[in-house]
């Protein structure tokens, strides 16, 4: 406000008495002071709210300072690969609503969502889908199929499902859909044990001196992308407060699996407070169970494992441990680094008889090169007895705890295959992407 303006304003009024002028000046100073105090409180409040949000996100993601992880930078801290045409289309397909909603319009309020994650073994997927079609209660819930890339033969099998609501999601950053750039094979990538300086190539080695293999690292990337997407990225699941069951394309599911799982998840808080999850099968994949009249608590298995959002938050906070451990296997990474970091034993509760079995003979490491997908004869015979067709877990049973099971000992460094810094960064970005998108959309 200019001096001339003040003079003109004052000239339009009669000059007040000296006392009135002093009072007005005093009131002006008081008002200005109060306004300043209120403004200060407002700014402090805003800053505190921002710091709280930042603190929550930082704890949630818990990444090291050595990698781009500044949450306040929003998208500047994410370095997701640039989309190609296919990956962009897959992102759009991931937003499509579930199919069969007209056939199954009302899902159970206490449903356990089933997530089936698949790669490229169609002969196995057919068997799994067939076994799921016979599961009692599956029409009450949502089946979510997570694809590692896009394979038409796999897609067609899932599109044929009519026994429940089904939604498909496709990992848009799968190495399988990037033919000439990261996270696929880049023209300038180092191979095997190449010397980056001598070969003038790009890449960092694992602890054994080997450069990355895209078809191998895709296993861990897909699992981690899927977990973040299921819990934090889909409107169909982001508000789900119950448990989620995770199975793979070579897991045969018995008809009683869903009913047994409902019983296990209800009993777990009282029967086994130290159990983080429920399992459909023993951690020993060759075992069909003990056949005792008892519940079993043991280390987390990787066949038909089920947990809730509280457990996912604990896992998500360990993104740094997960993303930097030099092992291309997601399950070994969890057993060696993530679960031990929780403090204390991490148990999973199951019944004494398996409700799911692993039948795969043709591993994911075989046959996923340029020529053909993994192939065997696909003939599997799983004996399904009458006891496997109905719920066979009794609420009155006690819990037998296996406390000292064989596993990876302290100091185990991993099997390697996960040493490239670009894979570490992509893994961390998967942990951040949905949190930052929500924050950006809210601002």
Protein Blocks (a to p, Z undefined) as FASTA:
>chain_A
ZZklmmmmmmmpccddfklmmmmmmmmmmmmmmmmmmmmmmmmmmmmmmmmmmmmmmmmn
opafkbccbfklmmmlpccdcddfklmmmmmmmmpccehklmmmbccfkbccdddddfbd
fklmmmmmmmmmmpghklmpccddddehjafklmmmmmmpckbccdddddfkbfklmmkb
cfbdcfklcehjacfklnopaddddfkopacdfklmmmmmmmmmmmmmmmmmcfklmmpc
bdcddddfkbccdfklmmmmmmmmmmmmmmmmmbcbdcfbdfblkbgbjhiacddddddd
fehpacdfklmmmmmmmmmmmmmpccfbfklmmmmmmmmmngpaddddddfbdfbdcfbf
bdfkgopamkbccddehiacddddfklmpccbdfkbccdddfbbcdddehiabjgjilbf
klmmmmmmmmmmmmmmmmmmmZZ
